[in-house]
Amino acid sequence: MERSERKTACGWILAAFGAVVALLALVLAQLVQLHLGGKEIRQNNYRQERDLLGLRGSILDRNGAVLAESVPGRVVYIDRKDPRLDAPGVDREALPMELAALLNVPEERVREAFFGDHGRRTTRLCEVSDDAVLRALAERSSPRVKEGRLAGVNFSEQVSLRSHPNGAHLAHVIGFINNDNVGVYGIEQRFDKELRGRDGHILTMVDARRRELRGRRLEEVPPEHGDNVFLTIDNAVQAIIERALAEALKTYQADSGIILVQDVRTGELLGMATLPSFDPQDYSRMDEERWKNIAISRNYEPGSAMKAVTVATALQLGVIDARSRFDVGDKRVWFYAGKPLRDHATGILTPREILAKSSNIGTAMIGLRMAEPAPDQGMPEPNERLWRAFRSMGFGQATGIELVGEEAGILRPYRAWDKLSPTRMPLGQGIAVTAVQLCNAFATIANGGVRMKPTILKEIRTHDGALVRANAPQVLGRPLSPEVSAQVLDMLRAVTDRAAGGTAWRANLRSYTVAGKTGTGQIPTKGGYNHSDYNATFVGIFPATAPRLAVLVTIERPKGTYRMGGSVAAPVFAAVAEDIGRSLGIPADKPLEESP
């Protein structure tokens, strides 16, 4: 070998030796860092942190029946590049069918996740809360299973899932949870802070196979589950009214409907049905307007149901008494301020007969008396007394019920009224109310004149059952005396008496006496009223001899021959009230021989 070649060979040997020495030095440096100064690095390699789910609190009825609850679950992803898909014996074509059956999702959706041209490696397929399904997925995906395991599936992400055992039942009251786990509408939004849970976590040491060394946990913060919210709703009552309302909308081909059941003594809502509804677990399929609770968010003219409030407040203010007489004439039409007001009643009427026959003219005459200045009562301006009377019964102001989106109704300032207003507002035109306001006004009459705050919250308790908040009944005022309330209650019994010409005789019950009032409110349109579209309403109180419940029924835009409150809403009241009374154990107050 020539000298130059030997020199080159030695150079390469020295270079190789240097590289080996450098590599050994690097390895040695790493070892020194790991064993002497690399505590933080060693911990990163041998420690593990995992979250502990803090579940959202449940929503329950007054008796503890679950309406909404959170359960632990997993997110199922499809991983199209899972190496297991290429393992011997794996049938890619059969996987979508098997997975669809296991998870109860459409096969087309699974096939799209596996084979669709969407450019993603992983696709979120669904969320799973069923323990049996999770076990099946775990068994089929286990590395220990040599054949038939479910390849291409990842379900390692743990989540909290909201469950609604009754589907769309009470959806407008409950609300829903959006994709950011935030409550939207209803109780979910109103008490989001109380319901929301807080996740915990565990920081622990693990061995080389990532198995926990339980004796070497570094940190453990337990999860905090959210508080449970108990409603005043009675689940059995709710089922009765939702079933009847659905049947009524079908029978009368109506657009929507409301049924409320209120305890007159406490203000508690035992039932709140609003249809059409939506599925809170599939809320995105519906327009946002469908999510709103129309019992509190929709203002509408109550029609003749307002006459009961007019007569009650006129009696309280001394404008009329039970023996007052009003001559409505025999022409069935009366002109005031150049405008006609039509009626089907004739002759001389007492307040009792005005209510029983639902006289427009008689009520308008009472309204005019109430609109007169009353300086001796501290109300010197025209219309002021009538306006204050309506305000005292809760109109033109939000009730404060524990739900999101409540409207205040429409009661214009009395100085903005025109000459016609005091003849139209008393009979339910030119004034707009919510269903909760109207029901509560009748509950006030039934409760000896004491106005209670409408409420849907019974109490809040921790996950462990400790009381956080008890929602005691709240008195808002006493607009009527017990004597006036008793008088009006007796007058309203005539409304359900067919012999007295009552417009709501179809609301009569077999076991209970009933007091109430019909209302057929025209639906305003631009420039006037639509003479074919109505809100048919009946508000009933029973048992009338010892009032327990006020029940409101409003059917929007019923179609067909019958569209009035007495022919549409009153029969729906009769269809639910008897069953509600039986369900709640309310004693009958009507001898059998008086049954209809």
DOZA-219948 format. One record per residue (C-alpha): residue number from 1; x, y negated, z negated. Coordinates in steps of 0.1 Angstrom, whole numbers. Last residue first. Layout:
// residues N
R   n    xx    yy    zz
R NUM     X     Y     Z
...
//
This chain:
// residues 596
R   n    xx    yy    zz
R 596 -1230  -167  -339
R 595 -1225  -156  -375
R 594 -1249  -172  -400
R 593 -1262  -137  -411
R 592 -1226  -127  -419
R 591 -1223  -154  -446
R 590 -1195  -179  -438
R 589 -1167  -188  -461
R 588 -1142  -160  -451
R 587 -1111  -158  -473
R 586 -1078  -166  -456
R 585 -1057  -134  -455
R 584 -1031  -149  -431
R 583 -1037  -123  -404
R 582 -1074  -125  -408
R 581 -1075  -163  -405
R 580 -1052  -161  -375
R 579 -1074  -135  -358
R 578 -1106  -156  -363
R 577 -1088  -188  -352
R 576 -1074  -174  -319
R 575 -1103  -167  -296
R 574 -1124  -194  -311
R 573 -1097  -220  -304
R 572 -1096  -207  -268
R 571 -1134  -211  -266
R 570 -1131  -247  -276
R 569 -1103  -256  -251
R 568 -1122  -248  -219
R 567 -1160  -254  -222
R 566 -1159  -280  -250
R 565 -1127  -297  -238
R 564 -1141  -301  -202
R 563 -1127  -284  -171
R 562 -1153  -258  -162
R 561 -1162  -253  -125
R 560 -1127  -245  -114
R 559 -1092  -257  -123
R 558 -1078  -266  -157
R 557 -1054  -296  -155
R 556 -1036  -293  -188
R 555 -1051  -271  -216
R 554 -1048  -286  -251
R 553 -1057  -265  -282
R 552 -1051  -279  -317
R 551 -1056  -258  -348
R 550 -1059  -274  -383
R 549 -1056  -249  -411
R 548 -1066  -245  -448
R 547 -1098  -265  -453
R 546 -1122  -255  -481
R 545 -1157  -259  -468
R 544 -1145  -264  -432
R 543 -1126  -231  -432
R 542 -1112  -242  -408
R 541 -1104  -273  -389
R 540 -1106  -275  -351
R 539 -1089  -297  -325
R 538 -1102  -292  -290
R 537 -1086  -305  -259
R 536 -1091  -304  -221
R 535 -1065  -325  -203
R 534 -1080  -336  -171
R 533 -1075  -338  -133
R 532 -1104  -344  -109
R 531 -1112  -381  -116
R 530 -1076  -392  -112
R 529 -1074  -424  -132
R 528 -1062  -459  -123
R 527 -1036  -478  -103
R 526 -1009  -452  -104
R 525 -1023  -421  -120
R 524 -1038  -416  -155
R 523 -1049  -381  -165
R 522 -1085  -382  -178
R 521 -1087  -369  -213
R 520 -1115  -345  -222
R 519 -1116  -343  -260
R 518 -1135  -320  -283
R 517 -1138  -325  -320
R 516 -1136  -303  -351
R 515 -1152  -288  -381
R 514 -1155  -250  -384
R 513 -1172  -226  -409
R 512 -1155  -192  -410
R 511 -1163  -156  -405
R 510 -1180  -153  -371
R 509 -1165  -185  -356
R 508 -1180  -214  -337
R 507 -1157  -230  -311
R 506 -1183  -225  -283
R 505 -1205  -250  -301
R 504 -1179  -277  -293
R 503 -1202  -304  -277
R 502 -1226  -304  -306
R 501 -1262  -309  -297
R 500 -1273  -305  -334
R 499 -1286  -270  -327
R 498 -1253  -261  -311
R 497 -1234  -269  -342
R 496 -1196  -272  -335
R 495 -1197  -310  -334
R 494 -1220  -310  -364
R 493 -1191  -297  -386
R 492 -1173  -329  -376
R 491 -1198  -350  -396
R 490 -1191  -329  -427
R 489 -1154  -334  -423
R 488 -1160  -371  -418
R 487 -1179  -374  -451
R 486 -1153  -353  -470
R 485 -1125  -375  -456
R 484 -1143  -406  -466
R 483 -1148  -394  -502
R 482 -1112  -382  -505
R 481 -1100  -417  -494
R 480 -1083  -422  -461
R 479 -1049  -436  -450
R 478 -1030  -418  -478
R 477  -994  -419  -469
R 476  -963  -400  -456
R 475  -964  -372  -482
R 474  -935  -347  -478
R 473  -936  -310  -483
R 472  -904  -296  -497
R 471  -876  -284  -474
R 470  -853  -263  -495
R 469  -816  -268  -486
R 468  -785  -247  -491
R 467  -800  -216  -509
R 466  -776  -187  -512
R 465  -785  -158  -490
R 464  -750  -145  -481
R 463  -750  -161  -446
R 462  -760  -193  -463
R 461  -796  -205  -466
R 460  -816  -232  -450
R 459  -853  -238  -458
R 458  -888  -241  -444
R 457  -882  -262  -413
R 456  -911  -268  -389
R 455  -925  -299  -404
R 454  -954  -323  -399
R 453  -951  -351  -425
R 452  -983  -351  -446
R 451 -1011  -376  -444
R 450 -1034  -375  -474
R 449 -1070  -382  -465
R 448 -1085  -353  -484
R 447 -1064  -328  -466
R 446 -1089  -321  -437
R 445 -1088  -357  -425
R 444 -1051  -356  -427
R 443 -1050  -323  -408
R 442 -1070  -340  -381
R 441 -1044  -367  -378
R 440 -1016  -341  -378
R 439 -1031  -323  -348
R 438 -1031  -356  -329
R 437  -995  -364  -338
R 436  -983  -329  -330
R 435 -1000  -330  -296
R 434  -984  -362  -287
R 433 -1004  -394  -283
R 432 -1013  -419  -256
R 431 -1036  -449  -259
R 430 -1053  -466  -230
R 429 -1082  -441  -232
R 428 -1091  -421  -263
R 427 -1125  -432  -273
R 426 -1113  -458  -298
R 425 -1088  -470  -271
R 424 -1115  -479  -246
R 423 -1138  -504  -263
R 422 -1110  -522  -282
R 421 -1089  -523  -249
R 420 -1114  -540  -226
R 419 -1106  -576  -236
R 418 -1069  -570  -230
R 417 -1044  -558  -255
R 416 -1009  -573  -257
R 415 -1015  -590  -291
R 414 -1024  -556  -305
R 413  -990  -542  -298
R 412  -992  -512  -274
R 411  -998  -477  -288
R 410  -980  -451  -267
R 409  -968  -419  -283
R 408  -936  -417  -304
R 407  -918  -390  -284
R 406  -899  -362  -300
R 405  -869  -350  -280
R 404  -852  -327  -306
R 403  -871  -310  -333
R 402  -873  -314  -371
R 401  -906  -333  -372
R 400  -901  -370  -378
R 399  -936  -380  -369
R 398  -926  -405  -343
R 397  -947  -436  -341
R 396  -975  -450  -320
R 395 -1001  -430  -338
R 394  -996  -418  -374
R 393 -1031  -422  -390
R 392 -1021  -456  -405
R 391 -1010  -467  -371
R 390 -1045  -462  -357
R 389 -1060  -482  -385
R 388 -1034  -509  -380
R 387 -1043  -513  -344
R 386 -1081  -515  -352
R 385 -1074  -542  -379
R 384 -1052  -562  -356
R 383 -1076  -563  -327
R 382 -1083  -600  -333
R 381 -1061  -617  -358
R 380 -1068  -624  -395
R 379 -1057  -590  -409
R 378 -1053  -596  -447
R 377 -1084  -578  -456
R 376 -1104  -610  -462
R 375 -1089  -623  -430
R 374 -1107  -595  -410
R 373 -1106  -605  -373
R 372 -1130  -584  -352
R 371 -1114  -553  -336
R 370 -1131  -529  -360
R 369 -1166  -541  -349
R 368 -1156  -537  -312
R 367 -1143  -502  -319
R 366 -1176  -492  -335
R 365 -1194  -504  -303
R 364 -1170  -484  -282
R 363 -1177  -453  -303
R 362 -1215  -456  -296
R 361 -1209  -462  -259
R 360 -1187  -431  -255
R 359 -1210  -408  -274
R 358 -1194  -375  -283
R 357 -1228  -358  -290
R 356 -1217  -345  -324
R 355 -1194  -375  -330
R 354 -1220  -402  -322
R 353 -1246  -381  -340
R 352 -1226  -382  -373
R 351 -1219  -419  -368
R 350 -1257  -425  -365
R 349 -1273  -429  -331
R 348 -1302  -448  -316
R 347 -1312  -438  -281
R 346 -1292  -421  -254
R 345 -1262  -397  -251
R 344 -1247  -388  -217
R 343 -1225  -418  -215
R 342 -1209  -441  -189
R 341 -1189  -473  -196
R 340 -1192  -499  -168
R 339 -1167  -528  -165
R 338 -1176  -565  -164
R 337 -1161  -572  -198
R 336 -1186  -547  -212
R 335 -1213  -529  -193
R 334 -1231  -499  -207
R 333 -1243  -468  -189
R 332 -1265  -439  -199
R 331 -1296  -460  -192
R 330 -1314  -451  -224
R 329 -1298  -475  -248
R 328 -1267  -470  -270
R 327 -1284  -484  -301
R 326 -1261  -479  -330
R 325 -1271  -471  -365
R 324 -1251  -472  -397
R 323 -1262  -446  -423
R 322 -1227  -430  -428
R 321 -1211  -463  -433
R 320 -1196  -488  -410
R 319 -1168  -515  -410
R 318 -1160  -505  -446
R 317 -1123  -500  -438
R 316 -1125  -463  -447
R 315 -1157  -457  -427
R 314 -1141  -474  -397
R 313 -1109  -453  -402
R 312 -1129  -420  -401
R 311 -1151  -431  -371
R 310 -1121  -441  -350
R 309 -1101  -410  -360
R 308 -1130  -387  -350
R 307 -1134  -406  -318
R 306 -1098  -399  -308
R 305 -1108  -363  -298
R 304 -1128  -381  -271
R 303 -1099  -384  -248
R 302 -1064  -376  -260
R 301 -1045  -396  -235
R 300 -1011  -379  -230
R 299  -975  -383  -242
R 298  -953  -353  -237
R 297  -922  -347  -258
R 296  -936  -332  -290
R 295  -960  -304  -279
R 294  -943  -306  -245
R 293  -911  -289  -258
R 292  -886  -295  -231
R 291  -867  -266  -215
R 290  -890  -266  -184
R 289  -879  -301  -175
R 288  -843  -289  -172
R 287  -853  -267  -142
R 286  -852  -230  -149
R 285  -826  -204  -138
R 284  -801  -219  -161
R 283  -821  -208  -192
R 282  -812  -171  -188
R 281  -807  -162  -225
R 280  -833  -188  -236
R 279  -859  -172  -213
R 278  -883  -199  -203
R 277  -919  -211  -212
R 276  -950  -222  -193
R 275  -964  -226  -218
R 274  -962  -242  -253
R 273  -970  -223  -285
R 272  -963  -238  -319
R 271  -975  -217  -349
R 270  -973  -220  -387
R 269  -965  -257  -385
R 268  -961  -269  -420
R 267  -979  -302  -430
R 266  -982  -290  -466
R 265 -1020  -290  -473
R 264 -1032  -291  -437
R 263 -1012  -259  -427
R 262 -1008  -265  -390
R 261 -1015  -242  -360
R 260 -1006  -257  -326
R 259 -1016  -245  -292
R 258 -1003  -262  -260
R 257 -1010  -256  -223
R 256  -996  -259  -189
R 255 -1006  -262  -152
R 254 -1040  -245  -155
R 253 -1055  -218  -134
R 252 -1084  -216  -159
R 251 -1082  -179  -166
R 250 -1045  -176  -162
R 249 -1037  -206  -184
R 248 -1062  -192  -209
R 247 -1046  -157  -209
R 246 -1011  -172  -216
R 245 -1026  -194  -243
R 244 -1042  -164  -260
R 243 -1010  -143  -260
R 242  -989  -173  -273
R 241 -1015  -180  -300
R 240 -1016  -145  -314
R 239  -978  -139  -312
R 238  -972  -172  -330
R 237  -996  -162  -358
R 236  -977  -129  -363
R 235  -943  -147  -363
R 234  -953  -172  -389
R 233  -935  -204  -382
R 232  -923  -225  -412
R 231  -887  -219  -400
R 230  -858  -203  -418
R 229  -823  -215  -407
R 228  -794  -192  -415
R 227  -760  -209  -422
R 226  -730  -202  -400
R 225  -705  -174  -407
R 224  -671  -185  -420
R 223  -642  -163  -409
R 222  -615  -151  -433
R 221  -581  -167  -431
R 220  -553  -141  -434
R 219  -516  -150  -432
R 218  -483  -131  -432
R 217  -496   -95  -433
R 216  -468   -72  -442
R 215  -484   -43  -460
R 214  -507   -38  -430
R 213  -479   -32  -406
R 212  -500   -35  -375
R 211  -492   -14  -344
R 210  -476   -33  -316
R 209  -456    -2  -305
R 208  -424   -18  -317
R 207  -440   -24  -351
R 206  -463   -52  -361
R 205  -462   -81  -385
R 204  -494  -100  -393
R 203  -512  -133  -386
R 202  -549  -128  -391
R 201  -576  -154  -380
R 200  -609  -170  -390
R 199  -635  -184  -367
R 198  -660  -210  -379
R 197  -698  -205  -376
R 196  -723  -231  -362
R 195  -758  -229  -377
R 194  -755  -259  -400
R 193  -738  -282  -374
R 192  -762  -270  -346
R 191  -793  -278  -367
R 190  -812  -300  -343
R 189  -795  -284  -313
R 188  -804  -248  -320
R 187  -837  -258  -336
R 186  -850  -271  -303
R 185  -829  -285  -275
R 184  -793  -274  -267
R 183  -770  -257  -292
R 182  -733  -256  -283
R 181  -715  -224  -274
R 180  -697  -241  -245
R 179  -718  -220  -221
R 178  -750  -233  -235
R 177  -769  -220  -266
R 176  -807  -221  -265
R 175  -838  -239  -279
R 174  -857  -223  -308
R 173  -889  -243  -306
R 172  -892  -243  -268
R 171  -883  -206  -267
R 170  -910  -194  -292
R 169  -912  -160  -275
R 168  -891  -161  -243
R 167  -872  -130  -253
R 166  -885  -115  -286
R 165  -852  -101  -299
R 164  -833  -133  -289
R 163  -795  -125  -290
R 162  -767  -150  -290
R 161  -733  -134  -283
R 160  -701  -141  -302
R 159  -670  -132  -282
R 158  -640  -107  -281
R 157  -618  -106  -251
R 156  -603   -71  -246
R 155  -629   -59  -221
R 154  -608   -51  -191
R 153  -621   -28  -164
R 152  -603   -17  -132
R 151  -602    20  -142
R 150  -630    38  -160
R 149  -615    71  -169
R 148  -626   101  -149
R 147  -595   121  -156
R 146  -565   119  -179
R 145  -582   103  -209
R 144  -554    94  -233
R 143  -550    60  -217
R 142  -585    51  -230
R 141  -607    34  -205
R 140  -636    60  -206
R 139  -635    61  -244
R 138  -633    24  -248
R 137  -661    18  -223
R 136  -683    43  -239
R 135  -676    28  -273
R 134  -685    -6  -261
R 133  -717     7  -245
R 132  -727    23  -278
R 131  -719    -9  -297
R 130  -743   -30  -275
R 129  -730   -65  -273
R 128  -717   -67  -238
R 127  -709   -99  -218
R 126  -709   -98  -180
R 125  -688   -96  -149
R 124  -660  -121  -152
R 123  -638  -115  -121
R 122  -601  -108  -121
R 121  -576  -108   -93
R 120  -593  -136   -75
R 119  -593  -143   -37
R 118  -631  -142   -34
R 117  -634  -117    -6
R 116  -656   -92   -25
R 115  -643   -57   -32
R 114  -644   -51   -70
R 113  -664   -82   -81
R 112  -687   -79   -51
R 111  -692   -42   -59
R 110  -702   -50   -94
R 109  -728   -76   -83
R 108  -742   -52   -57
R 107  -745   -26   -84
R 106  -769   -48  -104
R 105  -761   -49  -142
R 104  -771   -23  -168
R 103  -736   -20  -183
R 102  -733    18  -179
R 101  -753    21  -148
R 100  -735    -8  -131
R  99  -702     7  -141
R  98  -709    41  -126
R  97  -722    26   -93
R  96  -693     2   -91
R  95  -667    30   -98
R  94  -679    54   -71
R  93  -661    36   -42
R  92  -628    33   -61
R  91  -627    71   -68
R  90  -598    76   -92
R  89  -584   112   -90
R  88  -548   102   -87
R  87  -540    68  -101
R  86  -542    38   -78
R  85  -570    21   -98
R  84  -550    26  -129
R  83  -526     0  -117
R  82  -553   -27  -123
R  81  -552   -50   -93
R  80  -589   -55   -89
R  79  -594   -63  -126
R  78  -631   -65  -133
R  77  -638   -84  -166
R  76  -662   -75  -194
R  75  -665  -100  -221
R  74  -669   -84  -255
R  73  -694   -85  -283
R  72  -701   -96  -319
R  71  -737  -105  -327
R  70  -755  -138  -331
R  69  -791  -142  -340
R  68  -824  -157  -328
R  67  -860  -151  -339
R  66  -853  -127  -368
R  65  -883  -120  -390
R  64  -875  -134  -425
R  63  -911  -142  -436
R  62  -910  -179  -427
R  61  -895  -171  -393
R  60  -858  -167  -387
R  59  -830  -185  -369
R  58  -796  -168  -375
R  57  -763  -184  -382
R  56  -735  -184  -356
R  55  -709  -158  -362
R  54  -673  -166  -373
R  53  -652  -141  -352
R  52  -618  -131  -365
R  51  -590  -142  -343
R  50  -558  -123  -337
R  49  -521  -131  -343
R  48  -493  -106  -338
R  47  -457  -104  -351
R  46  -428   -83  -341
R  45  -413  -101  -311
R  44  -421  -135  -323
R  43  -409  -126  -357
R  42  -375  -115  -343
R  41  -372  -147  -325
R  40  -378  -168  -356
R  39  -353  -147  -376
R  38  -326  -152  -350
R  37  -296  -162  -372
R  36  -282  -129  -384
R  35  -297   -98  -368
R  34  -313  -113  -338
R  33  -287  -140  -332
R  32  -258  -115  -337
R  31  -274   -90  -313
R  30  -279  -117  -287
R  29  -243  -128  -291
R  28  -232   -92  -287
R  27  -252   -88  -256
R  26  -237  -119  -241
R  25  -202  -109  -251
R  24  -207   -74  -235
R  23  -218   -91  -203
R  22  -188  -114  -204
R  21  -164   -85  -209
R  20  -180   -65  -181
R  19  -177   -96  -158
R  18  -141  -101  -168
R  17  -133   -64  -161
R  16  -149   -67  -127
R  15  -129   -99  -119
R  14   -96   -82  -131
R  13  -102   -52  -110
R  12  -111   -74   -80
R  11   -79   -94   -84
R  10   -58   -62   -89
R   9   -71   -49   -56
R   8   -61   -82   -39
R   7   -26   -81   -52
R   6   -21   -45   -42
R   5   -33   -54    -7
R   4    -8   -83    -5
R   3    21   -60   -17
R   2    14   -34     9
R   1     0     0     0
//
